[in-house]
């Protein structure tokens, strides 16, 4: 992952934590992660995946992980197999049809 994405992710988490509202010390207590690691992450440094998941859990964001990698069984094309097959309209008309204009007998 490049540093631009890590910087942006750290800033997003920091902004969310502040809005939550939660201090770094409270987040540290809730996750068991050192305050220094939280500070490093929020300033754009890399942390372990397990620590990142602990932070998401503490902020109540773990349900949003499914938005990162969508379930492929729910893609629109999966519904095509379940759709009923279309049938062409069948012709039930007689082949020899006597056509009359309204003024003919």
C-alpha positions as CSV (number, residue, x, y, z in Angstrom):
1,X,0.0,0.0,0.0
2,X,1.5,3.3,-0.9
3,X,2.0,6.1,1.6
4,X,-0.6,8.4,0.1
5,X,-3.4,5.8,0.9
6,X,-1.9,5.1,4.4
7,X,-1.8,8.9,5.1
8,X,-5.4,9.3,4.0
9,X,-6.6,6.3,5.9
10,X,-4.8,7.5,9.1
11,X,-6.4,11.0,8.7
12,X,-9.9,9.5,8.1
13,X,-9.6,7.4,11.3
14,X,-8.3,10.3,13.3
15,X,-11.1,12.5,12.1
16,X,-13.7,9.8,12.9
17,X,-12.2,9.2,16.3
18,X,-12.3,12.9,17.2
19,X,-15.9,13.1,15.9
20,X,-16.9,9.9,17.8
21,X,-15.7,11.5,20.4
22,X,-12.8,9.5,21.8
23,X,-9.3,10.5,22.8
24,X,-6.2,8.6,21.8
25,X,-5.8,7.5,25.4
26,X,-9.4,6.1,25.5
27,X,-8.8,4.3,22.1
28,X,-5.6,2.9,23.5
29,X,-7.4,1.5,26.6
30,X,-10.2,0.1,24.6
31,X,-8.0,-1.7,22.0
32,X,-4.9,-2.5,24.0
33,X,-2.8,-0.7,21.4
34,X,-0.1,1.7,22.7
35,X,-0.9,5.4,22.4
36,X,2.4,5.7,20.4
37,X,1.1,3.2,17.8
38,X,-2.2,5.1,17.5
39,X,-0.3,8.4,17.0
40,X,2.0,6.8,14.4
41,X,-1.0,5.4,12.5
42,X,-2.9,8.7,12.6
43,X,0.1,10.5,11.3
44,X,0.4,8.2,8.3
45,X,2.7,5.4,9.4
46,X,2.0,1.7,8.8
47,X,0.6,-0.5,11.5
48,X,-0.3,-4.2,11.6
49,X,-3.5,-5.4,10.2
50,X,-4.6,-6.8,13.6
51,X,-4.1,-3.4,15.2
52,X,-6.0,-1.7,12.4
53,X,-8.9,-4.1,12.9
54,X,-8.9,-3.5,16.7
55,X,-9.2,0.2,16.0
56,X,-12.1,-0.3,13.6
57,X,-13.8,-2.5,16.2
58,X,-13.3,0.1,18.9
59,X,-14.9,2.8,16.7
60,X,-17.8,0.6,15.7
61,X,-16.7,0.4,12.1
62,X,-16.2,-3.4,11.6
63,X,-19.6,-3.8,9.9
64,X,-18.3,-1.5,7.1
65,X,-15.5,-3.9,6.1
66,X,-17.8,-5.7,3.8
67,X,-18.0,-2.5,1.7
68,X,-14.3,-2.8,0.9
69,X,-14.7,-6.2,-0.8
70,X,-18.2,-6.9,-2.0
71,X,-19.8,-10.3,-1.9
72,X,-19.5,-11.7,-5.4
73,X,-22.6,-13.9,-5.0
74,X,-24.7,-10.8,-4.8
75,X,-23.5,-9.2,-8.0
76,X,-26.3,-8.3,-10.6
77,X,-25.3,-11.0,-13.1
78,X,-25.9,-13.7,-10.4
79,X,-29.6,-12.9,-10.7
80,X,-29.6,-13.8,-14.4
81,X,-29.5,-17.5,-13.7
82,X,-32.6,-17.2,-11.5
83,X,-34.7,-15.2,-13.9
84,X,-37.5,-17.0,-15.7
85,X,-36.8,-17.7,-19.4
86,X,-38.7,-15.5,-21.7
87,X,-41.0,-17.2,-24.2
88,X,-42.0,-15.9,-27.6
89,X,-45.6,-15.3,-28.2
90,X,-47.1,-18.2,-30.1
91,X,-49.3,-17.6,-33.1
92,X,-52.7,-19.2,-32.5
93,X,-54.3,-17.6,-35.5
94,X,-55.6,-19.6,-38.4
95,X,-53.3,-19.5,-41.4
96,X,-56.3,-19.0,-43.7
97,X,-58.1,-16.1,-42.4
98,X,-60.8,-14.5,-44.3
99,X,-60.4,-10.8,-44.1
100,X,-63.3,-8.5,-44.8
101,X,-63.5,-4.8,-44.8
102,X,-66.4,-3.4,-42.9
103,X,-68.5,-2.7,-46.0
104,X,-68.3,-6.2,-47.5
105,X,-70.8,-8.9,-46.9
